[in-house]
């Protein structure tokens, strides 16, 4: 830096300004790198690697709106529903990476790993301390809720976390099950209704009723092999809608305030 200043005949004031600016940029880069590491987000699941062209028009508009991070300031939740392989997880990971790069603290975890951490903390009488640690993150991504069946005790600790984050921090959640099937997750109708109330109130609901990306890739690769070998192309089955639009919770005392961008 000093040699550059000498070559360019920078004034002392300009030299100090450039020096301070570079120091601030390096500190910001180091801070973002640390926050990305703490977020546990896979860096390969970036916005550049996400195929936004596959998104339905409404979901594409919602994704663009979520990238500004305003929902974090309003403590709104983001609930993404869709078939397995539709890109739910990658979508939230890509959004969250961009938000981290803008200075927001995010944390990614699968529902299965979250349950295990909460149960260990409960066993060690440290559940409250762990939930307070999660509260440091503006957004908490919980991936694949309901994908693996949990016991009632396991889902009770998840409900405790959701209740504590209600209107205090955003939950970004993916699931391939509509709300009408969530009683099979929480094992109790009252707990199910309460969990849905807290999630839907102040929320953005994104529906990805599109075919599996992995299945499409497998079919494409199969067709390429068929063409190379001179075989007849394989016929594709028409994709059917998943019908995953979640109904409002039964017996809810509040009217869900769903924000759709």
Backbone bond lengths (Angstrom), bond angles and torsions (degrees), N, CA, C in turn:
res aa  C-N    CA-C-N  psi(-1)  N-CA   C-N-CA  omega(-1)  CA-C   N-CA-C  phi
1 X - - - 1.462 - - 1.523 110.65 -
2 X 1.346 115.25 -42.13 1.456 119.30 -179.47 1.523 110.68 -65.69
3 X 1.345 116.44 -39.88 1.460 119.51 178.46 1.521 111.30 -65.89
4 X 1.321 117.23 -38.27 1.466 120.63 177.23 1.521 110.56 -63.00
5 X 1.335 116.12 -42.40 1.467 120.01 179.20 1.522 111.01 -62.16
6 X 1.345 114.96 -38.40 1.467 118.70 180.00 1.523 111.05 -68.39
7 X 1.358 116.43 -41.48 1.460 119.90 179.84 1.518 111.34 -64.76
8 X 1.339 116.78 -39.90 1.457 121.18 -176.09 1.521 112.79 -91.43
9 X 1.326 116.55 2.35 1.472 122.49 178.49 1.533 111.18 54.35
10 X 1.323 115.29 47.38 1.454 119.81 179.55 1.524 110.39 -73.44
11 X 1.321 116.10 145.06 1.456 119.92 175.04 1.523 109.58 -69.38
12 X 1.334 115.64 164.15 1.466 119.51 -179.52 1.527 110.88 -61.50
13 X 1.339 116.50 -40.67 1.452 120.61 -179.64 1.530 111.00 -65.34
14 X 1.354 116.73 -42.75 1.466 120.81 179.09 1.525 110.59 -64.90
15 X 1.324 116.09 -38.99 1.463 120.50 178.88 1.519 111.11 -61.97
16 X 1.336 117.16 -44.83 1.467 120.61 178.99 1.525 111.16 -64.88
17 X 1.336 115.20 -39.81 1.464 119.20 179.36 1.533 110.85 -61.42
18 X 1.344 116.64 -47.14 1.458 120.84 179.38 1.514 111.18 -63.21
19 X 1.328 116.54 -38.07 1.465 121.22 -179.11 1.529 110.89 -65.55
20 X 1.329 116.10 -45.09 1.462 120.39 179.49 1.523 110.78 -66.00
21 X 1.339 116.51 -40.76 1.458 120.42 -179.85 1.530 111.23 -62.68
22 X 1.317 116.11 -42.64 1.470 119.25 178.97 1.522 111.06 -66.00
23 X 1.306 116.90 -38.99 1.472 120.38 178.26 1.522 110.73 -63.15
24 X 1.324 117.15 -41.35 1.466 120.68 178.60 1.531 111.42 -64.91
25 X 1.327 116.45 -40.28 1.466 120.14 179.39 1.518 111.12 -64.86
26 X 1.320 117.21 -41.19 1.468 120.67 179.45 1.531 110.79 -66.18
27 X 1.312 116.47 -40.48 1.467 119.39 178.43 1.522 111.03 -64.74
28 X 1.334 116.86 -39.75 1.458 120.76 178.60 1.522 111.12 -64.83
29 X 1.335 116.42 -42.98 1.463 120.50 177.87 1.522 110.95 -61.61
30 X 1.332 117.04 -42.98 1.465 120.60 178.69 1.525 111.18 -65.11
31 X 1.323 116.35 -37.37 1.471 120.54 179.00 1.527 110.49 -65.69
32 X 1.328 117.17 -43.97 1.465 121.06 179.73 1.531 110.18 -64.50
33 X 1.332 116.59 -42.22 1.466 120.51 178.33 1.524 110.77 -59.58
34 X 1.308 116.79 -41.93 1.467 120.81 178.68 1.524 110.91 -66.59
35 X 1.328 117.73 -42.25 1.460 121.50 -179.77 1.529 111.38 -66.27
36 X 1.335 117.70 -36.95 1.455 120.59 176.76 1.524 110.72 -64.93
37 X 1.323 115.67 -39.99 1.471 119.76 178.41 1.532 110.77 -64.85
38 X 1.321 116.51 -42.91 1.468 120.64 -179.97 1.532 111.74 -68.37
39 X 1.324 117.08 -28.28 1.463 120.41 -176.34 1.527 112.63 -69.21
40 X 1.340 116.72 -20.73 1.466 122.70 -177.43 1.532 112.48 62.87
41 X 1.323 115.91 22.73 1.464 120.96 176.32 1.528 109.70 -81.79
42 X 1.331 118.28 134.15 1.466 120.12 174.94 1.528 110.49 -70.63
43 X 1.316 117.24 119.94 1.462 121.13 -172.92 1.527 112.40 -66.66
44 X 1.339 117.01 -23.11 1.463 118.22 179.48 1.527 112.27 -71.41
45 X 1.343 117.57 -18.15 1.466 121.30 178.70 1.528 109.46 -89.91
46 X 1.311 115.14 63.19 1.459 121.49 -175.34 1.523 110.86 -92.36
47 X 1.326 115.04 174.29 1.458 120.46 177.88 1.530 110.20 -66.58
48 X 1.332 116.47 -37.00 1.461 120.41 -179.80 1.537 111.36 -64.94
49 X 1.333 116.74 -30.77 1.471 120.52 -178.12 1.524 112.70 -86.27
50 X 1.334 117.24 -4.93 1.465 120.97 -177.77 1.524 110.35 -92.12
51 X 1.319 116.54 129.36 1.465 121.73 -178.93 1.528 109.94 -84.84
52 X 1.318 115.77 90.64 1.469 119.98 -177.68 1.525 112.46 -69.96
53 X 1.329 117.46 -16.97 1.462 120.31 -179.34 1.527 112.03 -67.46
54 X 1.339 117.53 -20.34 1.454 120.68 -179.77 1.530 112.14 -79.75
55 X 1.317 116.92 -14.38 1.464 120.34 -174.83 1.528 111.07 -73.01
56 X 1.335 116.96 143.00 1.465 119.40 168.98 1.522 109.34 -60.81
57 X 1.336 118.56 151.99 1.477 120.82 -176.26 1.527 113.65 -52.51
58 X 1.335 117.17 -43.86 1.467 119.51 -178.82 1.521 110.98 -64.44
59 X 1.331 117.50 -43.50 1.465 121.14 179.57 1.524 110.90 -64.29
60 X 1.335 117.68 -36.22 1.463 121.00 177.84 1.531 110.61 -64.27
61 X 1.343 117.23 -41.25 1.465 120.26 177.32 1.525 110.64 -64.99
62 X 1.317 116.69 -41.02 1.458 119.99 179.59 1.520 111.09 -63.75
63 X 1.329 116.60 -40.81 1.465 120.24 179.67 1.522 110.70 -61.59
64 X 1.322 117.35 -44.73 1.472 120.57 178.77 1.518 110.66 -60.61
65 X 1.328 116.72 -39.17 1.463 120.49 179.91 1.528 111.36 -67.82
66 X 1.325 116.78 -38.57 1.465 120.53 -178.17 1.520 112.18 -67.83
67 X 1.322 116.80 -26.02 1.463 120.33 -177.61 1.526 113.15 -66.31
68 X 1.340 118.07 -17.47 1.464 118.57 178.90 1.532 112.05 -79.51
69 X 1.343 117.02 -11.83 1.462 120.66 175.40 1.515 115.63 77.79
70 X 1.335 117.78 4.47 1.458 119.75 -178.15 1.519 113.29 -62.19
71 X 1.335 117.30 -29.53 1.462 119.80 -179.41 1.527 111.37 -64.84
72 X 1.340 117.18 -27.40 1.466 120.11 177.20 1.524 110.79 -68.34
73 X 1.318 116.46 -40.71 1.464 120.22 178.67 1.529 111.10 -64.17
74 X 1.332 116.54 -29.97 1.469 121.23 -179.14 1.529 112.44 -94.27
75 X 1.346 116.91 4.22 1.474 121.94 -178.98 1.529 111.77 55.51
76 X 1.331 116.22 37.95 1.455 120.78 177.85 1.528 110.28 -88.29
77 X 1.311 115.68 151.22 1.457 121.76 177.56 1.528 110.26 -94.39
78 X 1.315 116.05 158.30 1.464 122.38 175.09 1.523 107.08 -125.72
79 X 1.331 116.22 118.09 1.460 121.93 -176.74 1.523 108.21 -115.71
80 X 1.327 116.76 117.20 1.459 121.50 -176.23 1.528 108.84 -112.92
81 X 1.342 115.41 120.52 1.462 122.08 -179.65 1.524 109.21 -114.34
82 X 1.324 115.59 145.51 1.457 119.36 177.02 1.512 111.32 172.68
83 X 1.321 114.99 169.91 1.455 120.88 179.18 1.524 110.80 -67.36
84 X 1.330 118.05 158.37 1.468 120.16 173.18 1.526 110.18 -57.16
85 X 1.332 115.69 134.51 1.457 120.38 178.77 1.511 115.42 84.61
86 X 1.337 117.41 4.10 1.466 119.71 -177.40 1.527 113.19 -80.75
87 X 1.323 117.96 -7.68 1.470 120.85 177.53 1.512 114.64 102.00
88 X 1.334 117.78 15.27 1.475 121.00 -178.04 1.528 111.54 -59.18
89 X 1.337 114.63 -50.88 1.465 119.39 -175.91 1.518 111.27 -65.77
90 X 1.330 117.01 -47.15 1.463 120.50 -178.99 1.524 110.63 -60.45
91 X 1.318 116.99 -38.59 1.458 120.76 -179.97 1.528 110.89 -59.41
92 X 1.332 117.07 -49.36 1.465 120.12 -179.28 1.524 111.65 -69.56
93 X 1.325 117.33 -34.93 1.461 119.67 177.73 1.526 110.71 -65.45
94 X 1.323 116.86 -40.76 1.463 120.36 179.75 1.526 111.21 -66.17
95 X 1.325 116.55 -45.07 1.465 120.82 177.70 1.521 110.25 -60.23
96 X 1.327 116.15 -46.05 1.467 120.76 -176.55 1.521 111.40 -64.69
97 X 1.328 117.63 -38.51 1.464 119.40 176.73 1.522 111.17 -59.20
98 X 1.325 116.44 -45.36 1.466 120.02 179.75 1.527 110.88 -62.18
99 X 1.325 116.74 -38.64 1.460 120.09 -179.68 1.526 111.31 -68.56
100 X 1.329 117.00 -36.83 1.465 120.01 175.98 1.524 109.94 -62.24
101 X 1.319 116.57 -42.10 1.464 120.36 -179.68 1.531 111.65 -65.57
102 X 1.325 116.21 -18.30 1.469 120.22 176.10 1.528 112.08 -96.29
103 X 1.338 116.19 6.93 1.458 119.88 172.96 1.510 116.16 101.80
104 X 1.337 118.51 6.33 1.462 121.28 179.37 1.531 110.34 -90.45
105 X 1.315 116.30 142.05 1.467 121.00 179.30 1.522 108.98 -90.57
106 X 1.339 115.89 122.19 1.456 122.52 -177.82 1.521 108.89 -128.12
107 X 1.339 115.48 155.87 1.464 120.95 177.20 1.518 108.91 -139.55
108 X 1.332 116.48 129.50 1.457 122.35 179.27 1.523 110.20 -109.56
109 X 1.342 116.25 135.84 1.461 121.02 175.33 1.522 109.01 -154.55
110 X 1.320 115.84 149.20 1.464 118.90 170.67 1.519 108.21 -77.72
111 X 1.323 116.68 154.95 1.458 119.85 179.50 1.526 110.99 -60.98
112 X 1.317 116.38 -38.21 1.462 120.59 -179.18 1.525 111.51 -61.99
113 X 1.343 117.59 -46.80 1.457 120.68 179.48 1.517 111.12 -67.21
114 X 1.325 117.27 -37.26 1.455 120.85 178.07 1.522 111.05 -61.37
115 X 1.324 116.46 -44.94 1.471 120.74 179.48 1.523 110.43 -58.42
116 X 1.328 116.83 -45.02 1.463 119.85 -178.60 1.531 111.44 -63.25
117 X 1.326 117.25 -41.58 1.463 120.40 179.22 1.525 111.42 -65.36
118 X 1.332 116.47 -41.03 1.458 120.12 179.70 1.531 111.20 -67.22
119 X 1.320 117.40 -39.43 1.469 120.56 179.69 1.525 111.59 -66.18
120 X 1.327 116.77 -40.49 1.465 120.20 177.58 1.526 110.24 -63.19
121 X 1.337 116.05 -43.15 1.465 119.73 178.75 1.526 111.17 -64.00
122 X 1.343 116.82 -38.87 1.463 120.32 178.29 1.519 111.03 -64.55
123 X 1.331 116.11 -42.61 1.463 120.85 179.00 1.522 111.34 -61.41
124 X 1.341 115.92 -38.12 1.464 120.84 -178.22 1.519 112.75 -89.42
125 X 1.337 116.66 9.71 1.475 122.66 -179.72 1.530 111.29 59.75
126 X 1.334 116.31 37.47 1.461 121.68 -179.52 1.528 111.62 -125.56
127 X 1.338 117.14 20.21 1.459 120.02 -176.58 1.521 111.62 -62.39
128 X 1.322 116.84 -43.62 1.466 120.85 -179.54 1.528 110.78 -61.91
129 X 1.318 116.39 -39.59 1.466 120.28 179.85 1.534 111.07 -65.80
130 X 1.334 116.52 -40.63 1.464 119.77 179.57 1.526 110.91 -66.00
131 X 1.332 117.17 -42.19 1.466 120.39 179.37 1.528 110.54 -64.10
132 X 1.323 116.82 -35.63 1.462 119.91 176.01 1.528 111.19 -65.73
133 X 1.338 116.34 -35.66 1.465 119.35 177.25 1.523 110.43 -66.33
134 X 1.336 117.43 -39.74 1.460 120.60 176.78 1.523 111.29 -64.34
135 X 1.335 116.91 -27.25 1.462 120.73 -177.86 1.524 112.11 -66.58
136 X 1.328 117.73 -15.54 1.465 120.46 178.39 1.522 111.63 -69.73
137 X 1.329 116.41 -18.19 1.462 120.55 -177.11 1.527 110.11 -94.55
138 X 1.324 115.75 130.37 1.462 120.45 -179.98 1.524 111.66 -66.04
139 X 1.328 115.48 -35.86 1.457 120.44 179.34 1.513 110.33 -132.48
140 X 1.338 116.10 135.11 1.464 121.53 179.47 1.522 107.92 -121.06
141 X 1.334 116.71 117.69 1.462 121.55 -178.83 1.526 108.75 -92.60
142 X 1.327 116.71 120.08 1.470 122.38 177.39 1.524 106.86 -112.44
143 X 1.308 115.94 111.63 1.464 121.31 -172.44 1.529 112.07 -95.14
144 X 1.328 115.85 136.28 1.469 123.57 172.32 1.530 113.34 63.33
145 X 1.317 116.83 52.02 1.458 119.65 172.92 1.529 109.10 -66.59
146 X 1.326 116.42 125.30 1.457 121.01 178.54 1.512 114.43 89.37
147 X 1.349 117.93 -3.83 1.463 119.80 -179.69 1.525 110.94 -68.34
148 X 1.345 115.22 -41.15 1.467 120.96 175.68 1.515 107.68 -110.73
149 X 1.318 117.11 127.83 1.457 121.23 -178.45 1.521 110.70 -66.76
150 X 1.326 115.68 129.81 1.460 121.86 179.74 1.528 109.29 -112.94
151 X 1.325 116.22 161.09 1.456 120.74 175.92 1.516 109.68 -78.61
152 X 1.316 116.29 168.85 1.464 120.76 179.73 1.524 110.75 -62.55
153 X 1.332 116.99 -40.59 1.470 120.38 179.40 1.526 110.58 -62.86
154 X 1.325 116.25 -39.90 1.465 119.56 -179.61 1.522 111.34 -65.34
155 X 1.321 117.53 -41.03 1.455 120.04 -178.44 1.520 112.46 -77.10
156 X 1.319 118.05 -19.99 1.471 120.30 176.07 1.528 110.71 -64.26
157 X 1.342 117.26 -37.70 1.467 118.46 179.58 1.528 110.18 -71.55
158 X 1.332 117.75 -31.72 1.465 120.55 175.52 1.525 109.91 -66.03
159 X 1.331 116.64 -42.84 1.460 119.74 177.66 1.533 110.82 -61.19
160 X 1.332 116.48 -39.54 1.469 120.05 178.24 1.518 110.42 -58.83
161 X 1.327 116.77 -42.96 1.466 120.58 178.36 1.523 111.14 -63.92
162 X 1.335 117.10 -45.15 1.469 120.59 -179.58 1.528 110.77 -62.17
163 X 1.322 116.34 -40.05 1.463 120.14 179.85 1.526 111.13 -65.11
164 X 1.338 116.80 -38.13 1.461 120.38 -179.42 1.529 111.99 -70.93
165 X 1.326 117.26 -30.66 1.468 120.30 -178.91 1.521 112.43 -86.71
166 X 1.319 118.41 -7.53 1.464 121.78 -177.94 1.529 110.74 -57.70
167 X 1.322 116.47 119.89 1.459 125.29 -179.83 1.530 113.16 60.78
168 X 1.339 116.93 16.26 1.467 121.09 176.92 1.524 112.11 -120.04
169 X 1.313 116.55 -25.83 1.453 121.45 -179.51 1.515 109.74 -161.41
170 X 1.309 116.71 150.84 1.460 121.20 -175.85 1.528 111.27 -80.16
171 X 1.332 115.05 142.79 1.461 122.78 171.56 1.524 107.64 -114.23
172 X 1.322 116.75 125.56 1.462 122.61 175.24 1.519 106.35 -109.10
173 X 1.316 116.60 119.07 1.459 120.16 -166.78 1.522 110.66 -131.99
174 X 1.342 115.76 141.05 1.462 120.31 173.01 1.524 108.90 -117.82
175 X 1.332 114.93 146.42 1.464 120.21 176.74 1.522 108.83 -159.00
176 X 1.327 115.97 147.35 1.469 119.37 172.99 1.517 111.59 -101.83
177 X 1.342 116.36 10.19 1.458 121.61 178.23 1.525 110.28 -111.92
178 X 1.333 118.91 131.09 1.461 121.51 174.90 1.524 110.20 -70.02
179 X 1.321 116.47 162.55 1.466 120.49 -179.29 1.522 112.30 -57.12
180 X 1.324 117.29 -30.06 1.459 120.29 -178.27 1.525 112.20 -62.70
181 X 1.334 117.65 -16.35 1.462 121.10 179.65 1.522 113.01 -108.96
182 X 1.329 116.59 8.38 1.462 118.84 -175.71 1.528 113.86 -75.59
183 X 1.313 118.07 -14.42 1.463 118.30 175.47 1.525 109.99 -63.95
184 X 1.324 116.60 -26.89 1.455 120.12 174.58 1.517 112.47 -70.83
185 X 1.341 117.41 -17.71 1.463 121.34 177.47 1.522 110.90 -86.52
186 X 1.344 116.19 -50.86 1.465 120.48 -174.23 1.527 113.35 -91.20
187 X 1.338 117.62 -7.80 1.471 123.51 170.93 1.516 114.77 67.93
188 X 1.327 118.11 4.69 1.464 120.36 -176.74 1.529 107.88 -150.89
189 X 1.337 118.49 129.51 1.470 120.13 -176.27 1.520 113.48 -62.62
190 X 1.335 118.03 -38.51 1.465 120.51 -179.12 1.527 110.81 -68.22
191 X 1.334 117.34 -44.40 1.469 120.71 178.19 1.512 110.67 -64.03
192 X 1.334 116.51 -39.61 1.464 120.79 178.87 1.520 111.07 -61.19
193 X 1.340 116.89 -48.36 1.465 120.84 -179.71 1.523 111.28 -61.95
194 X 1.340 116.62 -40.10 1.462 120.36 -179.53 1.529 111.19 -67.40
195 X 1.337 116.64 -39.76 1.464 120.17 179.05 1.519 110.65 -65.03
196 X 1.341 117.12 -44.42 1.464 120.77 179.85 1.521 110.49 -63.99
197 X 1.334 117.57 -41.72 1.469 121.07 178.22 1.527 111.06 -54.95
198 X 1.327 116.21 -48.49 1.454 120.28 -176.00 1.521 112.68 -68.58
199 X 1.316 116.36 -31.94 1.459 119.45 -179.70 1.526 112.07 -79.13
200 X 1.330 116.94 -42.88 1.464 120.72 -174.87 1.518 112.18 -74.40
201 X 1.344 117.32 -34.55 1.461 120.28 179.00 1.530 108.26 -63.86
202 X 1.320 117.90 123.86 1.469 123.32 -174.49 1.539 109.17 61.14
203 X 1.302 118.10 69.09 1.459 119.47 -177.88 1.521 112.02 -143.02
204 X 1.321 114.79 160.39 1.451 123.76 169.74 1.528 106.32 -115.71
205 X 1.316 117.15 122.57 1.461 121.87 -179.20 1.520 109.32 -106.25
206 X 1.313 116.07 122.33 1.464 122.53 -178.94 1.526 108.35 -113.69
207 X 1.337 116.24 128.55 1.465 121.60 179.04 1.523 109.83 -110.56
208 X 1.314 115.61 123.61 1.463 121.36 177.36 1.526 108.60 -112.53
209 X 1.320 115.85 71.40 1.463 120.63 178.87 1.529 109.44 -85.00
210 X 1.325 115.13 66.88 1.463 122.12 -177.82 1.521 108.81 -130.09
211 X 1.342 117.31 160.16 1.475 120.05 -179.00 1.521 111.77 -64.13
212 X 1.312 114.90 161.75 1.460 121.39 178.05 1.523 110.69 -64.64
213 X 1.339 115.37 129.21 1.468 119.87 177.38 1.530 110.41 -64.03
214 X 1.339 116.78 -41.04 1.460 120.35 -179.61 1.524 111.13 -64.22
215 X 1.353 116.45 -39.77 1.463 119.71 178.82 1.526 110.92 -65.97
216 X 1.332 116.39 -40.57 1.461 119.98 177.96 1.523 110.90 -62.38
217 X 1.344 116.41 -41.20 1.457 120.16 178.72 1.519 111.16 -64.24
218 X 1.353 116.68 -41.19 1.455 120.55 179.81 1.526 110.73 -63.77
219 X 1.345 116.90 -42.00 1.466 120.49 178.11 1.518 111.28 -64.95
220 X 1.335 115.83 -41.04 1.462 120.06 179.40 1.524 110.18 -62.90
221 X 1.342 116.91 -44.58 1.460 120.52 179.52 1.522 110.77 -63.98
222 X 1.359 115.92 -37.56 1.450 119.81 178.48 1.514 111.87 -65.01
223 X 1.338 116.26 -40.07 1.461 120.33 178.15 1.528 111.15 -65.95
224 X 1.332 116.57 -37.47 1.456 120.19 178.16 1.519 110.52 -63.18
225 X 1.348 116.60 -41.94 1.458 120.22 178.71 1.525 110.81 -65.01
226 X 1.346 116.10 -39.93 1.460 120.29 179.45 1.521 110.95 -62.80
227 X 1.342 116.62 -41.30 1.459 120.58 -179.63 1.523 111.32 -66.49
228 X 1.328 115.19 -38.03 1.456 118.97 -179.81 1.527 111.37 -68.51
229 X 1.355 115.59 -33.55 1.458 119.50 -178.23 1.529 112.44 -89.84
230 X 1.348 116.86 -6.30 1.450 121.19 179.37 1.504 114.05 81.30
231 X 1.355 118.30 12.41 1.459 121.84 179.53 1.519 109.96 -81.48
232 X 1.341 115.45 164.85 1.459 120.53 177.13 1.516 109.32 -66.38
233 X 1.337 119.51 138.97 1.470 121.88 177.03 1.515 110.84 -60.29
234 X 1.324 115.11 144.71 1.455 120.72 178.53 1.512 110.70 -76.38
235 X 1.310 116.61 139.01 1.465 120.28 179.86 1.505 109.33 -78.11
236 X 1.333 116.19 143.15 1.460 121.78 179.28 1.503 109.55 -103.52
237 X 1.337 115.34 139.61 1.452 120.61 176.92 1.512 109.12 -81.27
238 X 1.316 118.17 141.61 1.466 119.70 178.36 1.512 110.97 -65.15
239 X 1.335 115.86 138.77 1.464 119.65 178.86 1.508 109.61 -76.44
240 X 1.304 115.39 138.40 1.460 120.09 178.82 1.512 110.04 -108.87
241 X 1.325 116.47 151.46 1.460 120.44 179.32 1.503 111.38 -67.34
242 X 1.306 116.50 150.94 1.459 120.49 -175.83 1.508 112.78 -90.33
243 X 1.339 117.39 -18.90 1.467 119.49 -179.90 1.510 112.62 59.51
244 X 1.351 116.62 42.95 1.453 119.58 -173.70 1.514 113.60 -95.84
245 X 1.309 118.74 9.98 1.465 118.47 -178.25 1.516 109.19 -63.94
246 X 1.359 117.13 120.75 1.454 120.23 -174.93 1.525 111.61 -73.32
247 X 1.343 118.07 131.94 1.458 120.34 174.73 1.511 110.33 -77.26
248 X 1.318 119.47 159.17 1.463 121.12 177.25 1.509 110.42 -64.20
249 X 1.352 118.94 148.70 1.453 122.09 -177.85 1.522 111.97 -62.22
250 X 1.327 114.65 137.14 1.464 119.98 179.18 1.521 110.25 -72.32
251 X 1.308 115.99 138.98 1.461 120.83 176.86 1.503 114.48 70.61
252 X 1.348 117.55 17.16 1.448 120.18 -178.52 1.521 109.91 -72.02
253 X 1.350 114.50 139.01 1.459 119.87 179.41 1.511 111.92 -86.45
254 X 1.341 116.17 -10.89 1.445 119.86 -178.89 1.521 109.93 -116.60
255 X 1.291 116.67 151.23 1.462 120.93 173.87 1.512 108.27 -88.34
256 X 1.337 117.99 116.92 1.459 119.41 -176.82 1.521 111.28 -58.75
257 X 1.305 114.25 133.41 1.458 121.47 177.68 1.504 108.06 -101.98
258 X 1.315 116.90 84.87 1.448 121.31 -174.86 1.515 109.56 -89.43
259 X 1.300 115.33 122.95 1.446 121.28 -179.86 1.497 107.87 -99.11
260 X 1.302 118.21 117.96 1.456 120.65 178.84 1.510 108.48 -118.08
261 X 1.325 113.75 119.72 1.459 118.49 -176.10 1.511 109.03 -86.15
